[in-house]
Every structure is written in C-alpha cells, then in structure tokens.
Amino acid sequence: MWETTGWCLRTWLKVTFVLAVLIGVAAMVWGVGSRPFVLTVVAAVVLELLTIRGLLREWAFDARGRWWWFW
C-alpha cells in the first residue's frame, strides 16, 4: 500500500510542478492581468482537480484490495 501511496504522491507532485511551470510561462508571455492568463490558470486548476480525483480513485481501488491498515 505504501508503494501505491508513494506513486500517487510522486505523480501528483510531477503534475503540479508541470502546471506551475506552465502558469509561470503564461505569466511571462501574456502578463498576469490578461484574459489568456486567467483562462490558463482556470484550466490548470481544473486539470489539477481531475488529476487529484483520478489519483484518489487509483489509491482507493488499491486500498479496497488490501487490508493495509492492519499491517
């Protein structure tokens, strides 16, 4: 179970890092107050939430198959 938890955390951190870099690039290209930048931030938040939802589903699926809380 710790393997799945570690994998989920690593994947989440990678996705978060990539999205943060893309938001930083968008801020440099379009400027912080522009409409494309705001749309980029909204899209990044939606992608982040979808990633978290998917990773939680993967983790829960693996947790259902194990009695990991007893070990």
mmJSON file of the N, C-alpha and C atoms, coordinates in Angstrom:
{"data_MODEL":{"atom_site":{
"group_PDB":["ATOM","ATOM","ATOM","ATOM","ATOM","ATOM","ATOM","ATOM","ATOM","ATOM","ATOM","ATOM","ATOM","ATOM","ATOM","ATOM","ATOM","ATOM","ATOM","ATOM","ATOM","ATOM","ATOM","ATOM","ATOM","ATOM","ATOM","ATOM","ATOM","ATOM","ATOM","ATOM","ATOM","ATOM","ATOM","ATOM","ATOM","ATOM","ATOM","ATOM","ATOM","ATOM","ATOM","ATOM","ATOM","ATOM","ATOM","ATOM","ATOM","ATOM","ATOM","ATOM","ATOM","ATOM","ATOM","ATOM","ATOM","ATOM","ATOM","ATOM","ATOM","ATOM","ATOM","ATOM","ATOM","ATOM","ATOM","ATOM","ATOM","ATOM","ATOM","ATOM","ATOM","ATOM","ATOM","ATOM","ATOM","ATOM","ATOM","ATOM","ATOM","ATOM","ATOM","ATOM","ATOM","ATOM","ATOM","ATOM","ATOM","ATOM","ATOM","ATOM","ATOM","ATOM","ATOM","ATOM","ATOM","ATOM","ATOM","ATOM","ATOM","ATOM","ATOM","ATOM","ATOM","ATOM","ATOM","ATOM","ATOM","ATOM","ATOM","ATOM","ATOM","ATOM","ATOM","ATOM","ATOM","ATOM","ATOM","ATOM","ATOM","ATOM","ATOM","ATOM","ATOM","ATOM","ATOM","ATOM","ATOM","ATOM","ATOM","ATOM","ATOM","ATOM","ATOM","ATOM","ATOM","ATOM","ATOM","ATOM","ATOM","ATOM","ATOM","ATOM","ATOM","ATOM","ATOM","ATOM","ATOM","ATOM","ATOM","ATOM","ATOM","ATOM","ATOM","ATOM","ATOM","ATOM","ATOM","ATOM","ATOM","ATOM","ATOM","ATOM","ATOM","ATOM","ATOM","ATOM","ATOM","ATOM","ATOM","ATOM","ATOM","ATOM","ATOM","ATOM","ATOM","ATOM","ATOM","ATOM","ATOM","ATOM","ATOM","ATOM","ATOM","ATOM","ATOM","ATOM","ATOM","ATOM","ATOM","ATOM","ATOM","ATOM","ATOM","ATOM","ATOM","ATOM","ATOM","ATOM","ATOM","ATOM","ATOM","ATOM","ATOM","ATOM","ATOM","ATOM","ATOM","ATOM","ATOM","ATOM","ATOM"],
"id":[1,2,3,4,5,6,7,8,9,10,11,12,13,14,15,16,17,18,19,20,21,22,23,24,25,26,27,28,29,30,31,32,33,34,35,36,37,38,39,40,41,42,43,44,45,46,47,48,49,50,51,52,53,54,55,56,57,58,59,60,61,62,63,64,65,66,67,68,69,70,71,72,73,74,75,76,77,78,79,80,81,82,83,84,85,86,87,88,89,90,91,92,93,94,95,96,97,98,99,100,101,102,103,104,105,106,107,108,109,110,111,112,113,114,115,116,117,118,119,120,121,122,123,124,125,126,127,128,129,130,131,132,133,134,135,136,137,138,139,140,141,142,143,144,145,146,147,148,149,150,151,152,153,154,155,156,157,158,159,160,161,162,163,164,165,166,167,168,169,170,171,172,173,174,175,176,177,178,179,180,181,182,183,184,185,186,187,188,189,190,191,192,193,194,195,196,197,198,199,200,201,202,203,204,205,206,207,208,209,210,211,212,213],
"type_symbol":["N","C","C","N","C","C","N","C","C","N","C","C","N","C","C","N","C","C","N","C","C","N","C","C","N","C","C","N","C","C","N","C","C","N","C","C","N","C","C","N","C","C","N","C","C","N","C","C","N","C","C","N","C","C","N","C","C","N","C","C","N","C","C","N","C","C","N","C","C","N","C","C","N","C","C","N","C","C","N","C","C","N","C","C","N","C","C","N","C","C","N","C","C","N","C","C","N","C","C","N","C","C","N","C","C","N","C","C","N","C","C","N","C","C","N","C","C","N","C","C","N","C","C","N","C","C","N","C","C","N","C","C","N","C","C","N","C","C","N","C","C","N","C","C","N","C","C","N","C","C","N","C","C","N","C","C","N","C","C","N","C","C","N","C","C","N","C","C","N","C","C","N","C","C","N","C","C","N","C","C","N","C","C","N","C","C","N","C","C","N","C","C","N","C","C","N","C","C","N","C","C","N","C","C","N","C","C","N","C","C","N","C","C"],
"label_atom_id":["N","CA","C","N","CA","C","N","CA","C","N","CA","C","N","CA","C","N","CA","C","N","CA","C","N","CA","C","N","CA","C","N","CA","C","N","CA","C","N","CA","C","N","CA","C","N","CA","C","N","CA","C","N","CA","C","N","CA","C","N","CA","C","N","CA","C","N","CA","C","N","CA","C","N","CA","C","N","CA","C","N","CA","C","N","CA","C","N","CA","C","N","CA","C","N","CA","C","N","CA","C","N","CA","C","N","CA","C","N","CA","C","N","CA","C","N","CA","C","N","CA","C","N","CA","C","N","CA","C","N","CA","C","N","CA","C","N","CA","C","N","CA","C","N","CA","C","N","CA","C","N","CA","C","N","CA","C","N","CA","C","N","CA","C","N","CA","C","N","CA","C","N","CA","C","N","CA","C","N","CA","C","N","CA","C","N","CA","C","N","CA","C","N","CA","C","N","CA","C","N","CA","C","N","CA","C","N","CA","C","N","CA","C","N","CA","C","N","CA","C","N","CA","C","N","CA","C","N","CA","C","N","CA","C","N","CA","C","N","CA","C","N","CA","C","N","CA","C"],
"label_alt_id":[null,null,null,null,null,null,null,null,null,null,null,null,null,null,null,null,null,null,null,null,null,null,null,null,null,null,null,null,null,null,null,null,null,null,null,null,null,null,null,null,null,null,null,null,null,null,null,null,null,null,null,null,null,null,null,null,null,null,null,null,null,null,null,null,null,null,null,null,null,null,null,null,null,null,null,null,null,null,null,null,null,null,null,null,null,null,null,null,null,null,null,null,null,null,null,null,null,null,null,null,null,null,null,null,null,null,null,null,null,null,null,null,null,null,null,null,null,null,null,null,null,null,null,null,null,null,null,null,null,null,null,null,null,null,null,null,null,null,null,null,null,null,null,null,null,null,null,null,null,null,null,null,null,null,null,null,null,null,null,null,null,null,null,null,null,null,null,null,null,null,null,null,null,null,null,null,null,null,null,null,null,null,null,null,null,null,null,null,null,null,null,null,null,null,null,null,null,null,null,null,null,null,null,null,null,null,null,null,null,null,null,null,null],
"label_comp_id":["MET","MET","MET","TRP","TRP","TRP","GLU","GLU","GLU","THR","THR","THR","THR","THR","THR","GLY","GLY","GLY","TRP","TRP","TRP","CYS","CYS","CYS","LEU","LEU","LEU","ARG","ARG","ARG","THR","THR","THR","TRP","TRP","TRP","LEU","LEU","LEU","LYS","LYS","LYS","VAL","VAL","VAL","THR","THR","THR","PHE","PHE","PHE","VAL","VAL","VAL","LEU","LEU","LEU","ALA","ALA","ALA","VAL","VAL","VAL","LEU","LEU","LEU","ILE","ILE","ILE","GLY","GLY","GLY","VAL","VAL","VAL","ALA","ALA","ALA","ALA","ALA","ALA","MET","MET","MET","VAL","VAL","VAL","TRP","TRP","TRP","GLY","GLY","GLY","VAL","VAL","VAL","GLY","GLY","GLY","SER","SER","SER","ARG","ARG","ARG","PRO","PRO","PRO","PHE","PHE","PHE","VAL","VAL","VAL","LEU","LEU","LEU","THR","THR","THR","VAL","VAL","VAL","VAL","VAL","VAL","ALA","ALA","ALA","ALA","ALA","ALA","VAL","VAL","VAL","VAL","VAL","VAL","LEU","LEU","LEU","GLU","GLU","GLU","LEU","LEU","LEU","LEU","LEU","LEU","THR","THR","THR","ILE","ILE","ILE","ARG","ARG","ARG","GLY","GLY","GLY","LEU","LEU","LEU","LEU","LEU","LEU","ARG","ARG","ARG","GLU","GLU","GLU","TRP","TRP","TRP","ALA","ALA","ALA","PHE","PHE","PHE","ASP","ASP","ASP","ALA","ALA","ALA","ARG","ARG","ARG","GLY","GLY","GLY","ARG","ARG","ARG","TRP","TRP","TRP","TRP","TRP","TRP","TRP","TRP","TRP","PHE","PHE","PHE","TRP","TRP","TRP"],
"label_asym_id":["A","A","A","A","A","A","A","A","A","A","A","A","A","A","A","A","A","A","A","A","A","A","A","A","A","A","A","A","A","A","A","A","A","A","A","A","A","A","A","A","A","A","A","A","A","A","A","A","A","A","A","A","A","A","A","A","A","A","A","A","A","A","A","A","A","A","A","A","A","A","A","A","A","A","A","A","A","A","A","A","A","A","A","A","A","A","A","A","A","A","A","A","A","A","A","A","A","A","A","A","A","A","A","A","A","A","A","A","A","A","A","A","A","A","A","A","A","A","A","A","A","A","A","A","A","A","A","A","A","A","A","A","A","A","A","A","A","A","A","A","A","A","A","A","A","A","A","A","A","A","A","A","A","A","A","A","A","A","A","A","A","A","A","A","A","A","A","A","A","A","A","A","A","A","A","A","A","A","A","A","A","A","A","A","A","A","A","A","A","A","A","A","A","A","A","A","A","A","A","A","A","A","A","A","A","A","A","A","A","A","A","A","A"],
"label_entity_id":["1","1","1","1","1","1","1","1","1","1","1","1","1","1","1","1","1","1","1","1","1","1","1","1","1","1","1","1","1","1","1","1","1","1","1","1","1","1","1","1","1","1","1","1","1","1","1","1","1","1","1","1","1","1","1","1","1","1","1","1","1","1","1","1","1","1","1","1","1","1","1","1","1","1","1","1","1","1","1","1","1","1","1","1","1","1","1","1","1","1","1","1","1","1","1","1","1","1","1","1","1","1","1","1","1","1","1","1","1","1","1","1","1","1","1","1","1","1","1","1","1","1","1","1","1","1","1","1","1","1","1","1","1","1","1","1","1","1","1","1","1","1","1","1","1","1","1","1","1","1","1","1","1","1","1","1","1","1","1","1","1","1","1","1","1","1","1","1","1","1","1","1","1","1","1","1","1","1","1","1","1","1","1","1","1","1","1","1","1","1","1","1","1","1","1","1","1","1","1","1","1","1","1","1","1","1","1","1","1","1","1","1","1"],
"label_seq_id":[1,1,1,2,2,2,3,3,3,4,4,4,5,5,5,6,6,6,7,7,7,8,8,8,9,9,9,10,10,10,11,11,11,12,12,12,13,13,13,14,14,14,15,15,15,16,16,16,17,17,17,18,18,18,19,19,19,20,20,20,21,21,21,22,22,22,23,23,23,24,24,24,25,25,25,26,26,26,27,27,27,28,28,28,29,29,29,30,30,30,31,31,31,32,32,32,33,33,33,34,34,34,35,35,35,36,36,36,37,37,37,38,38,38,39,39,39,40,40,40,41,41,41,42,42,42,43,43,43,44,44,44,45,45,45,46,46,46,47,47,47,48,48,48,49,49,49,50,50,50,51,51,51,52,52,52,53,53,53,54,54,54,55,55,55,56,56,56,57,57,57,58,58,58,59,59,59,60,60,60,61,61,61,62,62,62,63,63,63,64,64,64,65,65,65,66,66,66,67,67,67,68,68,68,69,69,69,70,70,70,71,71,71],
"pdbx_PDB_ins_code":[null,null,null,null,null,null,null,null,null,null,null,null,null,null,null,null,null,null,null,null,null,null,null,null,null,null,null,null,null,null,null,null,null,null,null,null,null,null,null,null,null,null,null,null,null,null,null,null,null,null,null,null,null,null,null,null,null,null,null,null,null,null,null,null,null,null,null,null,null,null,null,null,null,null,null,null,null,null,null,null,null,null,null,null,null,null,null,null,null,null,null,null,null,null,null,null,null,null,null,null,null,null,null,null,null,null,null,null,null,null,null,null,null,null,null,null,null,null,null,null,null,null,null,null,null,null,null,null,null,null,null,null,null,null,null,null,null,null,null,null,null,null,null,null,null,null,null,null,null,null,null,null,null,null,null,null,null,null,null,null,null,null,null,null,null,null,null,null,null,null,null,null,null,null,null,null,null,null,null,null,null,null,null,null,null,null,null,null,null,null,null,null,null,null,null,null,null,null,null,null,null,null,null,null,null,null,null,null,null,null,null,null,null],
"Cartn_x":[0.817,0.0,0.863,2.003,2.889,3.432,3.583,4.059,3.049,1.782,0.735,0.634,0.726,0.671,1.843,3.027,4.2,4.077,3.556,3.371,2.371,1.274,0.264,0.852,1.597,2.19,3.212,4.059,5.046,4.376,3.354,2.637,1.966,1.334,0.682,1.7,2.852,3.875,4.399,4.577,5.039,4.023,2.761,1.722,1.626,1.679,1.61,2.795,3.97,5.168,5.043,4.611,4.466,3.437,2.308,1.288,1.796,2.563,3.115,4.09,4.908,5.842,5.071,4.037,3.238,2.528,2.063,1.445,2.489,3.697,4.768,5.115,5.171,5.443,4.312,3.077,1.937,1.985,2.411,2.513,3.564,4.673,5.718,5.29,4.549,4.163,3.014,1.964,0.758,0.615,1.313,1.13,0.057,0.179,-0.676,-2.128,-2.398,-3.772,-4.547,-3.956,-4.627,-5.638,-6.537,-7.569,-6.988,-6.032,-5.46,-4.774,-4.151,-3.519,-4.559,-5.643,-6.707,-7.296,-7.513,-8.016,-7.021,-5.734,-4.703,-4.74,-4.902,-4.969,-6.208,-7.334,-8.567,-8.398,-7.813,-7.578,-6.632,-5.605,-4.658,-5.332,-6.199,-6.918,-7.828,-8.522,-9.396,-8.578,-7.452,-6.593,-6.05,-5.697,-5.202,-6.282,-7.494,-8.587,-8.897,-8.871,-9.084,-7.971,-6.753,-5.628,-5.793,-6.149,-6.344,-7.464,-8.54,-9.666,-9.236,-8.509,-8.049,-7.084,-6.161,-5.199,-5.885,-6.863,-7.597,-8.37,-8.908,-9.594,-8.624,-7.439,-6.427,-6.04,-5.825,-5.414,-6.518,-7.763,-8.887,-9.097,-8.901,-9.035,-8.005,-6.779,-5.737,-6.015,-6.541,-6.826,-7.939,-8.912,-10.007,-9.519,-8.462,-7.969,-7.014,-6.686,-5.705,-6.23,-5.731,-6.018,-4.829,-4.468,-3.245,-3.267,-4.454,-4.485,-4.169,-4.149,-3.778,-2.283,-1.562,-0.123,0.668],
"Cartn_y":[-1.19,0.0,1.257,1.178,2.337,2.624,1.576,1.782,2.604,2.265,2.994,4.428,4.605,5.95,6.788,6.207,6.921,7.268,6.317,6.568,7.703,7.689,8.743,10.105,10.167,11.438,11.943,11.042,11.448,11.943,11.238,11.642,12.987,13.185,14.457,15.604,15.378,16.422,16.751,15.742,15.987,16.822,16.44,17.173,18.604,18.777,20.113,20.962,20.372,21.11,21.549,20.638,20.981,22.093,21.995,23.039,24.378,24.364,25.609,26.244,25.428,25.961,26.564,25.877,26.394,27.696,27.798,29.055,30.166,29.844,30.838,31.314,30.389,30.765,31.632,31.255,32.053,33.456,33.574,34.896,35.747,35.128,35.89,36.274,35.387,35.651,36.647,36.434,37.245,38.319,38.203,39.139,38.626,38.99,38.414,38.85,40.027,40.524,40.225,39.521,39.323,38.18,38.206,37.171,35.784,35.645,34.316,33.73,34.589,34.097,33.572,34.296,33.861,32.534,32.393,31.132,29.994,30.301,29.292,28.828,29.762,29.406,28.564,28.947,28.178,26.761,26.65,25.328,24.501,25.13,24.409,23.916,24.726,24.304,23.119,23.175,22.067,20.799,20.917,19.749,19.189,20.075,19.634,18.857,19.371,18.684,17.336,17.268,15.995,14.996,15.488,14.619,14.074,14.935,14.503,13.475,13.725,12.786,11.419,11.417,10.162,9.42,10.15,9.505,8.955,9.674,9.154,7.891,7.84,6.623,5.45,5.698,4.639,4.162,5.102,4.747,3.967,4.411,3.739,2.341,2.18,0.866,-0.092,0.376,-0.473,-0.728,0.251,0.088,-0.923,-0.984,-1.94,-3.381,-3.598,-4.948,-5.422,-4.582,-4.937,-4.564,-5.277,-4.929,-4.155,-3.095,-2.38,-1.701,-1.395,-0.684,-1.607,-2.921,-3.853,-4.126,-3.727,-4.037,-2.914],
"Cartn_z":[0.0,0.0,0.0,0.684,0.703,-0.689,-1.503,-2.865,-3.668,-3.52,-4.232,-3.725,-2.433,-1.859,-2.361,-2.363,-2.873,-4.338,-5.123,-6.554,-6.77,-6.03,-6.163,-5.797,-4.728,-4.311,-5.323,-5.83,-6.829,-8.102,-8.546,-9.751,-9.557,-8.412,-8.122,-8.105,-7.488,-7.439,-8.83,-9.671,-11.038,-11.818,-11.723,-12.445,-11.927,-10.627,-10.031,-10.476,-10.515,-10.943,-12.399,-13.271,-14.69,-14.874,-14.169,-14.277,-13.75,-12.672,-12.128,-13.11,-13.757,-14.758,-15.932,-16.387,-17.492,-17.129,-15.895,-15.453,-15.406,-14.953,-14.95,-16.347,-17.296,-18.689,-19.226,-18.922,-19.374,-18.776,-17.528,-16.899,-17.598,-17.998,-18.694,-20.109,-20.768,-22.154,-22.226,-21.474,-21.602,-20.529,-19.429,-18.33,-17.388,-16.137,-15.1,-15.215,-15.686,-15.709,-16.973,-17.905,-19.193,-19.143,-20.098,-20.176,-20.474,-21.412,-21.655,-20.417,-19.626,-18.408,-17.424,-17.258,-16.353,-16.828,-18.128,-18.68,-18.465,-18.569,-18.316,-16.867,-15.951,-14.532,-14.246,-14.818,-14.624,-15.181,-16.366,-16.961,-16.105,-15.552,-14.693,-13.419,-12.854,-11.646,-11.949,-13.08,-13.464,-13.698,-14.396,-14.613,-13.305,-12.393,-11.083,-10.327,-10.338,-9.647,-10.288,-11.614,-12.298,-11.991,-11.903,-11.548,-10.138,-9.206,-7.822,-7.747,-8.463,-8.468,-9.01,-10.111,-10.692,-9.788,-9.164,-8.277,-7.03,-6.516,-5.358,-5.718,-6.936,-7.374,-7.461,-8.021,-8.107,-6.71,-5.803,-4.456,-3.75,-3.896,-3.242,-3.813,-5.126,-5.737,-5.154,-4.995,-4.419,-2.945,-2.222,-0.795,-0.558,-1.461,-1.306,-1.393,-2.148,-2.345,-1.279,-0.327,0.719,2.103,3.055,4.454,4.993,4.32,4.634,5.994,6.523,7.814,8.978,8.732,9.798,9.859,8.836,8.796,9.321],
"occupancy":[1.0,1.0,1.0,1.0,1.0,1.0,1.0,1.0,1.0,1.0,1.0,1.0,1.0,1.0,1.0,1.0,1.0,1.0,1.0,1.0,1.0,1.0,1.0,1.0,1.0,1.0,1.0,1.0,1.0,1.0,1.0,1.0,1.0,1.0,1.0,1.0,1.0,1.0,1.0,1.0,1.0,1.0,1.0,1.0,1.0,1.0,1.0,1.0,1.0,1.0,1.0,1.0,1.0,1.0,1.0,1.0,1.0,1.0,1.0,1.0,1.0,1.0,1.0,1.0,1.0,1.0,1.0,1.0,1.0,1.0,1.0,1.0,1.0,1.0,1.0,1.0,1.0,1.0,1.0,1.0,1.0,1.0,1.0,1.0,1.0,1.0,1.0,1.0,1.0,1.0,1.0,1.0,1.0,1.0,1.0,1.0,1.0,1.0,1.0,1.0,1.0,1.0,1.0,1.0,1.0,1.0,1.0,1.0,1.0,1.0,1.0,1.0,1.0,1.0,1.0,1.0,1.0,1.0,1.0,1.0,1.0,1.0,1.0,1.0,1.0,1.0,1.0,1.0,1.0,1.0,1.0,1.0,1.0,1.0,1.0,1.0,1.0,1.0,1.0,1.0,1.0,1.0,1.0,1.0,1.0,1.0,1.0,1.0,1.0,1.0,1.0,1.0,1.0,1.0,1.0,1.0,1.0,1.0,1.0,1.0,1.0,1.0,1.0,1.0,1.0,1.0,1.0,1.0,1.0,1.0,1.0,1.0,1.0,1.0,1.0,1.0,1.0,1.0,1.0,1.0,1.0,1.0,1.0,1.0,1.0,1.0,1.0,1.0,1.0,1.0,1.0,1.0,1.0,1.0,1.0,1.0,1.0,1.0,1.0,1.0,1.0,1.0,1.0,1.0,1.0,1.0,1.0,1.0,1.0,1.0,1.0,1.0,1.0],
"B_iso_or_equiv":[0.0,0.0,0.0,0.0,0.0,0.0,0.0,0.0,0.0,0.0,0.0,0.0,0.0,0.0,0.0,0.0,0.0,0.0,0.0,0.0,0.0,0.0,0.0,0.0,0.0,0.0,0.0,0.0,0.0,0.0,0.0,0.0,0.0,0.0,0.0,0.0,0.0,0.0,0.0,0.0,0.0,0.0,0.0,0.0,0.0,0.0,0.0,0.0,0.0,0.0,0.0,0.0,0.0,0.0,0.0,0.0,0.0,0.0,0.0,0.0,0.0,0.0,0.0,0.0,0.0,0.0,0.0,0.0,0.0,0.0,0.0,0.0,0.0,0.0,0.0,0.0,0.0,0.0,0.0,0.0,0.0,0.0,0.0,0.0,0.0,0.0,0.0,0.0,0.0,0.0,0.0,0.0,0.0,0.0,0.0,0.0,0.0,0.0,0.0,0.0,0.0,0.0,0.0,0.0,0.0,0.0,0.0,0.0,0.0,0.0,0.0,0.0,0.0,0.0,0.0,0.0,0.0,0.0,0.0,0.0,0.0,0.0,0.0,0.0,0.0,0.0,0.0,0.0,0.0,0.0,0.0,0.0,0.0,0.0,0.0,0.0,0.0,0.0,0.0,0.0,0.0,0.0,0.0,0.0,0.0,0.0,0.0,0.0,0.0,0.0,0.0,0.0,0.0,0.0,0.0,0.0,0.0,0.0,0.0,0.0,0.0,0.0,0.0,0.0,0.0,0.0,0.0,0.0,0.0,0.0,0.0,0.0,0.0,0.0,0.0,0.0,0.0,0.0,0.0,0.0,0.0,0.0,0.0,0.0,0.0,0.0,0.0,0.0,0.0,0.0,0.0,0.0,0.0,0.0,0.0,0.0,0.0,0.0,0.0,0.0,0.0,0.0,0.0,0.0,0.0,0.0,0.0,0.0,0.0,0.0,0.0,0.0,0.0],
"pdbx_formal_charge":[null,null,null,null,null,null,null,null,null,null,null,null,null,null,null,null,null,null,null,null,null,null,null,null,null,null,null,null,null,null,null,null,null,null,null,null,null,null,null,null,null,null,null,null,null,null,null,null,null,null,null,null,null,null,null,null,null,null,null,null,null,null,null,null,null,null,null,null,null,null,null,null,null,null,null,null,null,null,null,null,null,null,null,null,null,null,null,null,null,null,null,null,null,null,null,null,null,null,null,null,null,null,null,null,null,null,null,null,null,null,null,null,null,null,null,null,null,null,null,null,null,null,null,null,null,null,null,null,null,null,null,null,null,null,null,null,null,null,null,null,null,null,null,null,null,null,null,null,null,null,null,null,null,null,null,null,null,null,null,null,null,null,null,null,null,null,null,null,null,null,null,null,null,null,null,null,null,null,null,null,null,null,null,null,null,null,null,null,null,null,null,null,null,null,null,null,null,null,null,null,null,null,null,null,null,null,null,null,null,null,null,null,null],
"auth_seq_id":[1,1,1,2,2,2,3,3,3,4,4,4,5,5,5,6,6,6,7,7,7,8,8,8,9,9,9,10,10,10,11,11,11,12,12,12,13,13,13,14,14,14,15,15,15,16,16,16,17,17,17,18,18,18,19,19,19,20,20,20,21,21,21,22,22,22,23,23,23,24,24,24,25,25,25,26,26,26,27,27,27,28,28,28,29,29,29,30,30,30,31,31,31,32,32,32,33,33,33,34,34,34,35,35,35,36,36,36,37,37,37,38,38,38,39,39,39,40,40,40,41,41,41,42,42,42,43,43,43,44,44,44,45,45,45,46,46,46,47,47,47,48,48,48,49,49,49,50,50,50,51,51,51,52,52,52,53,53,53,54,54,54,55,55,55,56,56,56,57,57,57,58,58,58,59,59,59,60,60,60,61,61,61,62,62,62,63,63,63,64,64,64,65,65,65,66,66,66,67,67,67,68,68,68,69,69,69,70,70,70,71,71,71],
"auth_comp_id":["MET","MET","MET","TRP","TRP","TRP","GLU","GLU","GLU","THR","THR","THR","THR","THR","THR","GLY","GLY","GLY","TRP","TRP","TRP","CYS","CYS","CYS","LEU","LEU","LEU","ARG","ARG","ARG","THR","THR","THR","TRP","TRP","TRP","LEU","LEU","LEU","LYS","LYS","LYS","VAL","VAL","VAL","THR","THR","THR","PHE","PHE","PHE","VAL","VAL","VAL","LEU","LEU","LEU","ALA","ALA","ALA","VAL","VAL","VAL","LEU","LEU","LEU","ILE","ILE","ILE","GLY","GLY","GLY","VAL","VAL","VAL","ALA","ALA","ALA","ALA","ALA","ALA","MET","MET","MET","VAL","VAL","VAL","TRP","TRP","TRP","GLY","GLY","GLY","VAL","VAL","VAL","GLY","GLY","GLY","SER","SER","SER","ARG","ARG","ARG","PRO","PRO","PRO","PHE","PHE","PHE","VAL","VAL","VAL","LEU","LEU","LEU","THR","THR","THR","VAL","VAL","VAL","VAL","VAL","VAL","ALA","ALA","ALA","ALA","ALA","ALA","VAL","VAL","VAL","VAL","VAL","VAL","LEU","LEU","LEU","GLU","GLU","GLU","LEU","LEU","LEU","LEU","LEU","LEU","THR","THR","THR","ILE","ILE","ILE","ARG","ARG","ARG","GLY","GLY","GLY","LEU","LEU","LEU","LEU","LEU","LEU","ARG","ARG","ARG","GLU","GLU","GLU","TRP","TRP","TRP","ALA","ALA","ALA","PHE","PHE","PHE","ASP","ASP","ASP","ALA","ALA","ALA","ARG","ARG","ARG","GLY","GLY","GLY","ARG","ARG","ARG","TRP","TRP","TRP","TRP","TRP","TRP","TRP","TRP","TRP","PHE","PHE","PHE","TRP","TRP","TRP"],
"auth_asym_id":["A","A","A","A","A","A","A","A","A","A","A","A","A","A","A","A","A","A","A","A","A","A","A","A","A","A","A","A","A","A","A","A","A","A","A","A","A","A","A","A","A","A","A","A","A","A","A","A","A","A","A","A","A","A","A","A","A","A","A","A","A","A","A","A","A","A","A","A","A","A","A","A","A","A","A","A","A","A","A","A","A","A","A","A","A","A","A","A","A","A","A","A","A","A","A","A","A","A","A","A","A","A","A","A","A","A","A","A","A","A","A","A","A","A","A","A","A","A","A","A","A","A","A","A","A","A","A","A","A","A","A","A","A","A","A","A","A","A","A","A","A","A","A","A","A","A","A","A","A","A","A","A","A","A","A","A","A","A","A","A","A","A","A","A","A","A","A","A","A","A","A","A","A","A","A","A","A","A","A","A","A","A","A","A","A","A","A","A","A","A","A","A","A","A","A","A","A","A","A","A","A","A","A","A","A","A","A","A","A","A","A","A","A"],
"auth_atom_id":["N","CA","C","N","CA","C","N","CA","C","N","CA","C","N","CA","C","N","CA","C","N","CA","C","N","CA","C","N","CA","C","N","CA","C","N","CA","C","N","CA","C","N","CA","C","N","CA","C","N","CA","C","N","CA","C","N","CA","C","N","CA","C","N","CA","C","N","CA","C","N","CA","C","N","CA","C","N","CA","C","N","CA","C","N","CA","C","N","CA","C","N","CA","C","N","CA","C","N","CA","C","N","CA","C","N","CA","C","N","CA","C","N","CA","C","N","CA","C","N","CA","C","N","CA","C","N","CA","C","N","CA","C","N","CA","C","N","CA","C","N","CA","C","N","CA","C","N","CA","C","N","CA","C","N","CA","C","N","CA","C","N","CA","C","N","CA","C","N","CA","C","N","CA","C","N","CA","C","N","CA","C","N","CA","C","N","CA","C","N","CA","C","N","CA","C","N","CA","C","N","CA","C","N","CA","C","N","CA","C","N","CA","C","N","CA","C","N","CA","C","N","CA","C","N","CA","C","N","CA","C","N","CA","C","N","CA","C","N","CA","C","N","CA","C","N","CA","C"],
"pdbx_PDB_model_num":[1,1,1,1,1,1,1,1,1,1,1,1,1,1,1,1,1,1,1,1,1,1,1,1,1,1,1,1,1,1,1,1,1,1,1,1,1,1,1,1,1,1,1,1,1,1,1,1,1,1,1,1,1,1,1,1,1,1,1,1,1,1,1,1,1,1,1,1,1,1,1,1,1,1,1,1,1,1,1,1,1,1,1,1,1,1,1,1,1,1,1,1,1,1,1,1,1,1,1,1,1,1,1,1,1,1,1,1,1,1,1,1,1,1,1,1,1,1,1,1,1,1,1,1,1,1,1,1,1,1,1,1,1,1,1,1,1,1,1,1,1,1,1,1,1,1,1,1,1,1,1,1,1,1,1,1,1,1,1,1,1,1,1,1,1,1,1,1,1,1,1,1,1,1,1,1,1,1,1,1,1,1,1,1,1,1,1,1,1,1,1,1,1,1,1,1,1,1,1,1,1,1,1,1,1,1,1,1,1,1,1,1,1]
}}}
